[in-house]
Amino acid sequence: MKFFKYFEYAYLVFALLFFFESYRIWGESESRGYLCIFLGFVAAFMYFFKRRFRKKLEERTKR
């Protein structure tokens, strides 16, 4: 189960990278900036979704 925790944090890293990339390229191409912001929010959502799912699974296997 510890293996899945690493994937959760990978989603956070990708979210931060997408937000940083959107900040970096905003002046060049606004549309690509919006795309990176969207992907950053998707990655952050996936982090919280996977975390909640893993905790529910751990709770279910404890019983």
PDB file of N, CA, C, O and CB in Angstrom:
ATOM      1  N   MET A   1       0.806  -1.201   0.000  1.00  0.00           N
ATOM      2  CA  MET A   1       0.000   0.000   0.000  1.00  0.00           C
ATOM      3  C   MET A   1       0.849   1.266   0.000  1.00  0.00           C
ATOM      4  O   MET A   1       0.389   2.318  -0.445  1.00  0.00           O
ATOM      5  CB  MET A   1      -0.917  -0.002   1.189  1.00  0.00           C
ATOM      6  N   LYS A   2       2.068   1.180   0.488  1.00  0.00           N
ATOM      7  CA  LYS A   2       2.914   2.372   0.494  1.00  0.00           C
ATOM      8  C   LYS A   2       3.244   2.820  -0.928  1.00  0.00           C
ATOM      9  O   LYS A   2       3.531   3.991  -1.175  1.00  0.00           O
ATOM     10  CB  LYS A   2       4.205   2.104   1.275  1.00  0.00           C
ATOM     11  N   PHE A   3       3.198   1.872  -1.847  1.00  0.00           N
ATOM     12  CA  PHE A   3       3.490   2.170  -3.237  1.00  0.00           C
ATOM     13  C   PHE A   3       2.515   3.217  -3.787  1.00  0.00           C
ATOM     14  O   PHE A   3       2.911   4.082  -4.567  1.00  0.00           O
ATOM     15  CB  PHE A   3       3.432   0.890  -4.077  1.00  0.00           C
ATOM     16  N   PHE A   4       1.252   3.140  -3.384  1.00  0.00           N
ATOM     17  CA  PHE A   4       0.241   4.067  -3.879  1.00  0.00           C
ATOM     18  C   PHE A   4       0.431   5.473  -3.325  1.00  0.00           C
ATOM     19  O   PHE A   4       0.023   6.448  -3.956  1.00  0.00           O
ATOM     20  CB  PHE A   4      -1.140   3.561  -3.528  1.00  0.00           C
ATOM     21  N   LYS A   5       1.045   5.584  -2.155  1.00  0.00           N
ATOM     22  CA  LYS A   5       1.288   6.911  -1.589  1.00  0.00           C
ATOM     23  C   LYS A   5       2.235   7.712  -2.474  1.00  0.00           C
ATOM     24  O   LYS A   5       2.085   8.926  -2.619  1.00  0.00           O
ATOM     25  CB  LYS A   5       1.863   6.793  -0.171  1.00  0.00           C
ATOM     26  N   TYR A   6       3.205   7.030  -3.061  1.00  0.00           N
ATOM     27  CA  TYR A   6       4.159   7.730  -3.926  1.00  0.00           C
ATOM     28  C   TYR A   6       3.470   8.295  -5.162  1.00  0.00           C
ATOM     29  O   TYR A   6       3.810   9.387  -5.619  1.00  0.00           O
ATOM     30  CB  TYR A   6       5.293   6.788  -4.343  1.00  0.00           C
ATOM     31  N   PHE A   7       2.515   7.566  -5.700  1.00  0.00           N
ATOM     32  CA  PHE A   7       1.778   8.082  -6.853  1.00  0.00           C
ATOM     33  C   PHE A   7       0.952   9.296  -6.474  1.00  0.00           C
ATOM     34  O   PHE A   7       0.802  10.215  -7.278  1.00  0.00           O
ATOM     35  CB  PHE A   7       0.876   7.000  -7.440  1.00  0.00           C
ATOM     36  N   GLU A   8       0.416   9.315  -5.266  1.00  0.00           N
ATOM     37  CA  GLU A   8      -0.330  10.482  -4.822  1.00  0.00           C
ATOM     38  C   GLU A   8       0.556  11.721  -4.846  1.00  0.00           C
ATOM     39  O   GLU A   8       0.159  12.772  -5.349  1.00  0.00           O
ATOM     40  CB  GLU A   8      -0.895  10.255  -3.415  1.00  0.00           C
ATOM     41  N   TYR A   9       1.735  11.588  -4.307  1.00  0.00           N
ATOM     42  CA  TYR A   9       2.639  12.739  -4.263  1.00  0.00           C
ATOM     43  C   TYR A   9       3.142  13.104  -5.657  1.00  0.00           C
ATOM     44  O   TYR A   9       3.482  14.259  -5.910  1.00  0.00           O
ATOM     45  CB  TYR A   9       3.824  12.449  -3.340  1.00  0.00           C
ATOM     46  N   ALA A  10       3.190  12.147  -6.545  1.00  0.00           N
ATOM     47  CA  ALA A  10       3.575  12.455  -7.924  1.00  0.00           C
ATOM     48  C   ALA A  10       2.536  13.375  -8.563  1.00  0.00           C
ATOM     49  O   ALA A  10       2.885  14.268  -9.335  1.00  0.00           O
ATOM     50  CB  ALA A  10       3.729  11.154  -8.756  1.00  0.00           C
ATOM     51  N   TYR A  11       1.263  13.157  -8.240  1.00  0.00           N
ATOM     52  CA  TYR A  11       0.219  14.054  -8.751  1.00  0.00           C
ATOM     53  C   TYR A  11       0.419  15.472  -8.239  1.00  0.00           C
ATOM     54  O   TYR A  11       0.211  16.434  -8.978  1.00  0.00           O
ATOM     55  CB  TYR A  11      -1.173  13.544  -8.352  1.00  0.00           C
ATOM     56  N   LEU A  12       0.819  15.608  -6.984  1.00  0.00           N
ATOM     57  CA  LEU A  12       1.086  16.948  -6.450  1.00  0.00           C
ATOM     58  C   LEU A  12       2.271  17.601  -7.156  1.00  0.00           C
ATOM     59  O   LEU A  12       2.238  18.792  -7.466  1.00  0.00           O
ATOM     60  CB  LEU A  12       1.352  16.879  -4.942  1.00  0.00           C
ATOM     61  N   VAL A  13       3.300  16.826  -7.403  1.00  0.00           N
ATOM     62  CA  VAL A  13       4.475  17.358  -8.102  1.00  0.00           C
ATOM     63  C   VAL A  13       4.086  17.821  -9.502  1.00  0.00           C
ATOM     64  O   VAL A  13       4.497  18.894  -9.942  1.00  0.00           O
ATOM     65  CB  VAL A  13       5.598  16.293  -8.181  1.00  0.00           C
ATOM     66  N   PHE A  14       3.295  17.013 -10.196  1.00  0.00           N
ATOM     67  CA  PHE A  14       2.864  17.404 -11.534  1.00  0.00           C
ATOM     68  C   PHE A  14       1.980  18.655 -11.490  1.00  0.00           C
ATOM     69  O   PHE A  14       2.073  19.512 -12.369  1.00  0.00           O
ATOM     70  CB  PHE A  14       2.111  16.249 -12.206  1.00  0.00           C
ATOM     71  N   ALA A  15       1.136  18.759 -10.482  1.00  0.00           N
ATOM     72  CA  ALA A  15       0.297  19.961 -10.357  1.00  0.00           C
ATOM     73  C   ALA A  15       1.179  21.196 -10.186  1.00  0.00           C
ATOM     74  O   ALA A  15       0.952  22.217 -10.834  1.00  0.00           O
ATOM     75  CB  ALA A  15      -0.686  19.828  -9.157  1.00  0.00           C
ATOM     76  N   LEU A  16       2.173  21.104  -9.326  1.00  0.00           N
ATOM     77  CA  LEU A  16       3.077  22.241  -9.135  1.00  0.00           C
ATOM     78  C   LEU A  16       3.841  22.577 -10.411  1.00  0.00           C
ATOM     79  O   LEU A  16       4.025  23.748 -10.742  1.00  0.00           O
ATOM     80  CB  LEU A  16       4.062  21.949  -8.007  1.00  0.00           C
ATOM     81  N   LEU A  17       4.281  21.547 -11.122  1.00  0.00           N
ATOM     82  CA  LEU A  17       4.995  21.788 -12.380  1.00  0.00           C
ATOM     83  C   LEU A  17       4.090  22.470 -13.409  1.00  0.00           C
ATOM     84  O   LEU A  17       4.526  23.387 -14.105  1.00  0.00           O
ATOM     85  CB  LEU A  17       5.534  20.464 -12.949  1.00  0.00           C
ATOM     86  N   PHE A  18       2.847  22.032 -13.506  1.00  0.00           N
ATOM     87  CA  PHE A  18       1.921  22.659 -14.453  1.00  0.00           C
ATOM     88  C   PHE A  18       1.643  24.106 -14.084  1.00  0.00           C
ATOM     89  O   PHE A  18       1.590  24.963 -14.966  1.00  0.00           O
ATOM     90  CB  PHE A  18       0.613  21.880 -14.510  1.00  0.00           C
ATOM     91  N   PHE A  19       1.463  24.399 -12.793  1.00  0.00           N
ATOM     92  CA  PHE A  19       1.224  25.780 -12.378  1.00  0.00           C
ATOM     93  C   PHE A  19       2.448  26.650 -12.649  1.00  0.00           C
ATOM     94  O   PHE A  19       2.319  27.789 -13.098  1.00  0.00           O
ATOM     95  CB  PHE A  19       0.854  25.836 -10.889  1.00  0.00           C
ATOM     96  N   PHE A  20       3.623  26.116 -12.378  1.00  0.00           N
ATOM     97  CA  PHE A  20       4.850  26.866 -12.660  1.00  0.00           C
ATOM     98  C   PHE A  20       4.996  27.114 -14.160  1.00  0.00           C
ATOM     99  O   PHE A  20       5.368  28.209 -14.581  1.00  0.00           O
ATOM    100  CB  PHE A  20       6.083  26.109 -12.123  1.00  0.00           C
ATOM    101  N   GLU A  21       4.705  26.098 -14.957  1.00  0.00           N
ATOM    102  CA  GLU A  21       4.820  26.238 -16.410  1.00  0.00           C
ATOM    103  C   GLU A  21       3.822  27.262 -16.941  1.00  0.00           C
ATOM    104  O   GLU A  21       4.144  28.020 -17.856  1.00  0.00           O
ATOM    105  CB  GLU A  21       4.601  24.882 -17.099  1.00  0.00           C
ATOM    106  N   SER A  22       2.628  27.294 -16.385  1.00  0.00           N
ATOM    107  CA  SER A  22       1.646  28.287 -16.839  1.00  0.00           C
ATOM    108  C   SER A  22       2.118  29.700 -16.499  1.00  0.00           C
ATOM    109  O   SER A  22       1.941  30.624 -17.293  1.00  0.00           O
ATOM    110  CB  SER A  22       0.262  28.018 -16.198  1.00  0.00           C
ATOM    111  N   TYR A  23       2.712  29.865 -15.333  1.00  0.00           N
ATOM    112  CA  TYR A  23       3.256  31.175 -14.952  1.00  0.00           C
ATOM    113  C   TYR A  23       4.390  31.581 -15.893  1.00  0.00           C
ATOM    114  O   TYR A  23       4.502  32.744 -16.280  1.00  0.00           O
ATOM    115  CB  TYR A  23       3.761  31.149 -13.488  1.00  0.00           C
ATOM    116  N   ARG A  24       5.226  30.613 -16.254  1.00  0.00           N
ATOM    117  CA  ARG A  24       6.388  30.893 -17.095  1.00  0.00           C
ATOM    118  C   ARG A  24       5.998  31.280 -18.517  1.00  0.00           C
ATOM    119  O   ARG A  24       6.613  32.173 -19.100  1.00  0.00           O
ATOM    120  CB  ARG A  24       7.301  29.687 -17.131  1.00  0.00           C
ATOM    121  N   ILE A  25       4.986  30.625 -19.084  1.00  0.00           N
ATOM    122  CA  ILE A  25       4.656  30.865 -20.497  1.00  0.00           C
ATOM    123  C   ILE A  25       3.471  31.800 -20.689  1.00  0.00           C
ATOM    124  O   ILE A  25       3.024  31.986 -21.821  1.00  0.00           O
ATOM    125  CB  ILE A  25       4.366  29.557 -21.181  1.00  0.00           C
ATOM    126  N   TRP A  26       2.952  32.391 -19.630  1.00  0.00           N
ATOM    127  CA  TRP A  26       1.759  33.222 -19.751  1.00  0.00           C
ATOM    128  C   TRP A  26       1.950  34.380 -20.735  1.00  0.00           C
ATOM    129  O   TRP A  26       1.037  34.699 -21.496  1.00  0.00           O
ATOM    130  CB  TRP A  26       1.373  33.767 -18.390  1.00  0.00           C
ATOM    131  N   GLY A  27       3.103  34.996 -20.726  1.00  0.00           N
ATOM    132  CA  GLY A  27       3.343  36.125 -21.620  1.00  0.00           C
ATOM    133  C   GLY A  27       3.460  35.721 -23.078  1.00  0.00           C
ATOM    134  O   GLY A  27       3.138  36.513 -23.963  1.00  0.00           O
ATOM    135  N   GLU A  28       3.907  34.522 -23.342  1.00  0.00           N
ATOM    136  CA  GLU A  28       4.086  34.053 -24.712  1.00  0.00           C
ATOM    137  C   GLU A  28       2.768  33.608 -25.340  1.00  0.00           C
ATOM    138  O   GLU A  28       2.412  34.026 -26.441  1.00  0.00           O
ATOM    139  CB  GLU A  28       5.084  32.910 -24.745  1.00  0.00           C
ATOM    140  N   SER A  29       2.055  32.750 -24.613  1.00  0.00           N
ATOM    141  CA  SER A  29       0.828  32.179 -25.155  1.00  0.00           C
ATOM    142  C   SER A  29      -0.177  31.993 -24.026  1.00  0.00           C
ATOM    143  O   SER A  29      -0.026  31.126 -23.166  1.00  0.00           O
ATOM    144  CB  SER A  29       1.109  30.832 -25.871  1.00  0.00           C
ATOM    145  N   GLU A  30      -1.196  32.826 -24.056  1.00  0.00           N
ATOM    146  CA  GLU A  30      -2.196  32.768 -22.994  1.00  0.00           C
ATOM    147  C   GLU A  30      -2.993  31.468 -23.027  1.00  0.00           C
ATOM    148  O   GLU A  30      -3.361  30.931 -21.982  1.00  0.00           O
ATOM    149  CB  GLU A  30      -3.139  33.949 -23.105  1.00  0.00           C
ATOM    150  N   SER A  31      -3.255  30.970 -24.228  1.00  0.00           N
ATOM    151  CA  SER A  31      -4.054  29.747 -24.339  1.00  0.00           C
ATOM    152  C   SER A  31      -3.300  28.547 -23.760  1.00  0.00           C
ATOM    153  O   SER A  31      -3.904  27.694 -23.110  1.00  0.00           O
ATOM    154  CB  SER A  31      -4.425  29.481 -25.811  1.00  0.00           C
ATOM    155  N   ARG A  32      -1.999  28.477 -23.990  1.00  0.00           N
ATOM    156  CA  ARG A  32      -1.213  27.392 -23.388  1.00  0.00           C
ATOM    157  C   ARG A  32      -1.147  27.555 -21.877  1.00  0.00           C
ATOM    158  O   ARG A  32      -1.087  26.565 -21.147  1.00  0.00           O
ATOM    159  CB  ARG A  32       0.210  27.358 -23.978  1.00  0.00           C
ATOM    160  N   GLY A  33      -1.159  28.785 -21.410  1.00  0.00           N
ATOM    161  CA  GLY A  33      -1.184  29.038 -19.970  1.00  0.00           C
ATOM    162  C   GLY A  33      -2.461  28.513 -19.339  1.00  0.00           C
ATOM    163  O   GLY A  33      -2.430  27.901 -18.271  1.00  0.00           O
ATOM    164  N   TYR A  34      -3.586  28.756 -20.004  1.00  0.00           N
ATOM    165  CA  TYR A  34      -4.856  28.239 -19.505  1.00  0.00           C
ATOM    166  C   TYR A  34      -4.868  26.712 -19.502  1.00  0.00           C
ATOM    167  O   TYR A  34      -5.395  26.088 -18.581  1.00  0.00           O
ATOM    168  CB  TYR A  34      -6.015  28.772 -20.348  1.00  0.00           C
ATOM    169  N   LEU A  35      -4.289  26.126 -20.531  1.00  0.00           N
ATOM    170  CA  LEU A  35      -4.227  24.671 -20.601  1.00  0.00           C
ATOM    171  C   LEU A  35      -3.408  24.104 -19.439  1.00  0.00           C
ATOM    172  O   LEU A  35      -3.803  23.114 -18.822  1.00  0.00           O
ATOM    173  CB  LEU A  35      -3.626  24.226 -21.942  1.00  0.00           C
ATOM    174  N   CYS A  36      -2.288  24.721 -19.148  1.00  0.00           N
ATOM    175  CA  CYS A  36      -1.457  24.253 -18.037  1.00  0.00           C
ATOM    176  C   CYS A  36      -2.155  24.445 -16.692  1.00  0.00           C
ATOM    177  O   CYS A  36      -2.017  23.607 -15.801  1.00  0.00           O
ATOM    178  CB  CYS A  36      -0.118  24.986 -18.036  1.00  0.00           C
ATOM    179  N   ILE A  37      -2.893  25.527 -16.539  1.00  0.00           N
ATOM    180  CA  ILE A  37      -3.654  25.735 -15.304  1.00  0.00           C
ATOM    181  C   ILE A  37      -4.715  24.654 -15.158  1.00  0.00           C
ATOM    182  O   ILE A  37      -4.897  24.103 -14.072  1.00  0.00           O
ATOM    183  CB  ILE A  37      -4.308  27.137 -15.290  1.00  0.00           C
ATOM    184  N   PHE A  38      -5.411  24.349 -16.239  1.00  0.00           N
ATOM    185  CA  PHE A  38      -6.423  23.301 -16.213  1.00  0.00           C
ATOM    186  C   PHE A  38      -5.805  21.960 -15.833  1.00  0.00           C
ATOM    187  O   PHE A  38      -6.349  21.240 -14.995  1.00  0.00           O
ATOM    188  CB  PHE A  38      -7.120  23.198 -17.573  1.00  0.00           C
ATOM    189  N   LEU A  39      -4.668  21.621 -16.446  1.00  0.00           N
ATOM    190  CA  LEU A  39      -4.013  20.353 -16.139  1.00  0.00           C
ATOM    191  C   LEU A  39      -3.499  20.328 -14.700  1.00  0.00           C
ATOM    192  O   LEU A  39      -3.477  19.274 -14.065  1.00  0.00           O
ATOM    193  CB  LEU A  39      -2.861  20.103 -17.112  1.00  0.00           C
ATOM    194  N   GLY A  40      -3.090  21.474 -14.194  1.00  0.00           N
ATOM    195  CA  GLY A  40      -2.668  21.554 -12.797  1.00  0.00           C
ATOM    196  C   GLY A  40      -3.821  21.277 -11.851  1.00  0.00           C
ATOM    197  O   GLY A  40      -3.651  20.576 -10.854  1.00  0.00           O
ATOM    198  N   PHE A  41      -4.996  21.823 -12.154  1.00  0.00           N
ATOM    199  CA  PHE A  41      -6.166  21.551 -11.323  1.00  0.00           C
ATOM    200  C   PHE A  41      -6.599  20.093 -11.417  1.00  0.00           C
ATOM    201  O   PHE A  41      -7.030  19.509 -10.422  1.00  0.00           O
ATOM    202  CB  PHE A  41      -7.319  22.458 -11.726  1.00  0.00           C
ATOM    203  N   VAL A  42      -6.488  19.505 -12.595  1.00  0.00           N
ATOM    204  CA  VAL A  42      -6.824  18.082 -12.746  1.00  0.00           C
ATOM    205  C   VAL A  42      -5.868  17.226 -11.926  1.00  0.00           C
ATOM    206  O   VAL A  42      -6.296  16.279 -11.266  1.00  0.00           O
ATOM    207  CB  VAL A  42      -6.776  17.661 -14.236  1.00  0.00           C
ATOM    208  N   ALA A  43      -4.594  17.545 -11.962  1.00  0.00           N
ATOM    209  CA  ALA A  43      -3.614  16.781 -11.190  1.00  0.00           C
ATOM    210  C   ALA A  43      -3.855  16.944  -9.691  1.00  0.00           C
ATOM    211  O   ALA A  43      -3.730  15.975  -8.943  1.00  0.00           O
ATOM    212  CB  ALA A  43      -2.186  17.224 -11.548  1.00  0.00           C
ATOM    213  N   ALA A  44      -4.196  18.149  -9.240  1.00  0.00           N
ATOM    214  CA  ALA A  44      -4.492  18.360  -7.821  1.00  0.00           C
ATOM    215  C   ALA A  44      -5.755  17.604  -7.424  1.00  0.00           C
ATOM    216  O   ALA A  44      -5.807  17.014  -6.344  1.00  0.00           O
ATOM    217  CB  ALA A  44      -4.651  19.866  -7.515  1.00  0.00           C
ATOM    218  N   PHE A  45      -6.767  17.613  -8.278  1.00  0.00           N
ATOM    219  CA  PHE A  45      -7.981  16.842  -8.010  1.00  0.00           C
ATOM    220  C   PHE A  45      -7.667  15.353  -7.908  1.00  0.00           C
ATOM    221  O   PHE A  45      -8.183  14.666  -7.026  1.00  0.00           O
ATOM    222  CB  PHE A  45      -9.027  17.087  -9.109  1.00  0.00           C
ATOM    223  N   MET A  46      -6.827  14.858  -8.802  1.00  0.00           N
ATOM    224  CA  MET A  46      -6.467  13.442  -8.780  1.00  0.00           C
ATOM    225  C   MET A  46      -5.737  13.082  -7.489  1.00  0.00           C
ATOM    226  O   MET A  46      -5.915  11.983  -6.964  1.00  0.00           O
ATOM    227  CB  MET A  46      -5.596  13.093  -9.992  1.00  0.00           C
ATOM    228  N   TYR A  47      -4.922  13.994  -6.976  1.00  0.00           N
ATOM    229  CA  TYR A  47      -4.241  13.737  -5.705  1.00  0.00           C
ATOM    230  C   TYR A  47      -5.259  13.507  -4.596  1.00  0.00           C
ATOM    231  O   TYR A  47      -5.183  12.514  -3.873  1.00  0.00           O
ATOM    232  CB  TYR A  47      -3.309  14.909  -5.338  1.00  0.00           C
ATOM    233  N   PHE A  48      -6.215  14.430  -4.464  1.00  0.00           N
ATOM    234  CA  PHE A  48      -7.194  14.302  -3.392  1.00  0.00           C
ATOM    235  C   PHE A  48      -8.119  13.101  -3.608  1.00  0.00           C
ATOM    236  O   PHE A  48      -8.508  12.434  -2.649  1.00  0.00           O
ATOM    237  CB  PHE A  48      -8.016  15.580  -3.282  1.00  0.00           C
ATOM    238  N   PHE A  49      -8.466  12.831  -4.855  1.00  0.00           N
ATOM    239  CA  PHE A  49      -9.320  11.685  -5.161  1.00  0.00           C
ATOM    240  C   PHE A  49      -8.616  10.375  -4.815  1.00  0.00           C
ATOM    241  O   PHE A  49      -9.189   9.519  -4.142  1.00  0.00           O
ATOM    242  CB  PHE A  49      -9.722  11.695  -6.643  1.00  0.00           C
ATOM    243  N   LYS A  50      -7.387  10.220  -5.270  1.00  0.00           N
ATOM    244  CA  LYS A  50      -6.635   8.994  -4.993  1.00  0.00           C
ATOM    245  C   LYS A  50      -6.373   8.827  -3.501  1.00  0.00           C
ATOM    246  O   LYS A  50      -6.417   7.713  -2.980  1.00  0.00           O
ATOM    247  CB  LYS A  50      -5.310   8.998  -5.757  1.00  0.00           C
ATOM    248  N   ARG A  51      -6.101   9.926  -2.821  1.00  0.00           N
ATOM    249  CA  ARG A  51      -5.846   9.866  -1.377  1.00  0.00           C
ATOM    250  C   ARG A  51      -7.091   9.383  -0.638  1.00  0.00           C
ATOM    251  O   ARG A  51      -7.004   8.515   0.231  1.00  0.00           O
ATOM    252  CB  ARG A  51      -5.410  11.251  -0.841  1.00  0.00           C
ATOM    253  N   ARG A  52      -8.229   9.937  -0.979  1.00  0.00           N
ATOM    254  CA  ARG A  52      -9.476   9.527  -0.335  1.00  0.00           C
ATOM    255  C   ARG A  52      -9.780   8.059  -0.635  1.00  0.00           C
ATOM    256  O   ARG A  52     -10.182   7.314   0.259  1.00  0.00           O
ATOM    257  CB  ARG A  52     -10.641  10.419  -0.801  1.00  0.00           C
ATOM    258  N   PHE A  53      -9.592   7.649  -1.870  1.00  0.00           N
ATOM    259  CA  PHE A  53      -9.851   6.266  -2.262  1.00  0.00           C
ATOM    260  C   PHE A  53      -8.925   5.312  -1.511  1.00  0.00           C
ATOM    261  O   PHE A  53      -9.371   4.264  -1.043  1.00  0.00           O
ATOM    262  CB  PHE A  53      -9.675   6.094  -3.781  1.00  0.00           C
ATOM    263  N   ARG A  54      -7.638   5.661  -1.390  1.00  0.00           N
ATOM    264  CA  ARG A  54      -6.681   4.803  -0.685  1.00  0.00           C
ATOM    265  C   ARG A  54      -7.039   4.685   0.794  1.00  0.00           C
ATOM    266  O   ARG A  54      -6.965   3.598   1.367  1.00  0.00           O
ATOM    267  CB  ARG A  54      -5.252   5.350  -0.839  1.00  0.00           C
ATOM    268  N   LYS A  55      -7.425   5.793   1.410  1.00  0.00           N
ATOM    269  CA  LYS A  55      -7.793   5.754   2.828  1.00  0.00           C
ATOM    270  C   LYS A  55      -9.037   4.908   3.052  1.00  0.00           C
ATOM    271  O   LYS A  55      -9.117   4.174   4.038  1.00  0.00           O
ATOM    272  CB  LYS A  55      -8.024   7.169   3.359  1.00  0.00           C
ATOM    273  N   LYS A  56     -10.004   5.000   2.154  1.00  0.00           N
ATOM    274  CA  LYS A  56     -11.193   4.163   2.269  1.00  0.00           C
ATOM    275  C   LYS A  56     -10.827   2.696   2.122  1.00  0.00           C
ATOM    276  O   LYS A  56     -11.368   1.847   2.831  1.00  0.00           O
ATOM    277  CB  LYS A  56     -12.236   4.557   1.219  1.00  0.00           C
ATOM    278  N   LEU A  57      -9.924   2.392   1.221  1.00  0.00           N
ATOM    279  CA  LEU A  57      -9.490   1.015   1.007  1.00  0.00           C
ATOM    280  C   LEU A  57      -8.729   0.491   2.226  1.00  0.00           C
ATOM    281  O   LEU A  57      -8.929  -0.654   2.631  1.00  0.00           O
ATOM    282  CB  LEU A  57      -8.612   0.918  -0.254  1.00  0.00           C
ATOM    283  N   GLU A  58      -7.863   1.313   2.812  1.00  0.00           N
ATOM    284  CA  GLU A  58      -7.135   0.905   4.008  1.00  0.00           C
ATOM    285  C   GLU A  58      -8.080   0.671   5.176  1.00  0.00           C
ATOM    286  O   GLU A  58      -7.905  -0.271   5.949  1.00  0.00           O
ATOM    287  CB  GLU A  58      -6.095   1.953   4.379  1.00  0.00           C
ATOM    288  N   GLU A  59      -9.079   1.532   5.298  1.00  0.00           N
ATOM    289  CA  GLU A  59     -10.056   1.373   6.376  1.00  0.00           C
ATOM    290  C   GLU A  59     -10.860   0.087   6.187  1.00  0.00           C
ATOM    291  O   GLU A  59     -11.171  -0.600   7.160  1.00  0.00           O
ATOM    292  CB  GLU A  59     -11.002   2.590   6.432  1.00  0.00           C
ATOM    293  N   ARG A  60     -11.188  -0.231   4.969  1.00  0.00           N
ATOM    294  CA  ARG A  60     -11.960  -1.435   4.681  1.00  0.00           C
ATOM    295  C   ARG A  60     -11.138  -2.698   4.963  1.00  0.00           C
ATOM    296  O   ARG A  60     -11.682  -3.698   5.432  1.00  0.00           O
ATOM    297  CB  ARG A  60     -12.432  -1.424   3.220  1.00  0.00           C
ATOM    298  N   THR A  61      -9.841  -2.656   4.679  1.00  0.00           N
ATOM    299  CA  THR A  61      -9.007  -3.841   4.930  1.00  0.00           C
ATOM    300  C   THR A  61      -8.634  -4.003   6.399  1.00  0.00           C
ATOM    301  O   THR A  61      -8.226  -5.090   6.806  1.00  0.00           O
ATOM    302  CB  THR A  61      -7.747  -3.767   4.100  1.00  0.00           C
ATOM    303  N   LYS A  62      -8.762  -2.950   7.203  1.00  0.00           N
ATOM    304  CA  LYS A  62      -8.480  -3.049   8.635  1.00  0.00           C
ATOM    305  C   LYS A  62      -9.511  -3.912   9.344  1.00  0.00           C
ATOM    306  O   LYS A  62      -9.184  -4.611  10.303  1.00  0.00           O
ATOM    307  CB  LYS A  62      -8.442  -1.662   9.267  1.00  0.00           C
ATOM    308  N   ARG A  63     -10.722  -3.869   8.889  1.00  0.00           N
ATOM    309  CA  ARG A  63     -11.814  -4.587   9.562  1.00  0.00           C
ATOM    310  C   ARG A  63     -11.659  -6.037   9.484  1.00  0.00           C
ATOM    311  O   ARG A  63     -12.496  -6.776  10.001  1.00  0.00           O
ATOM    312  CB  ARG A  63     -13.118  -4.222   8.999  1.00  0.00           C
TER     313      ARG A  63
END
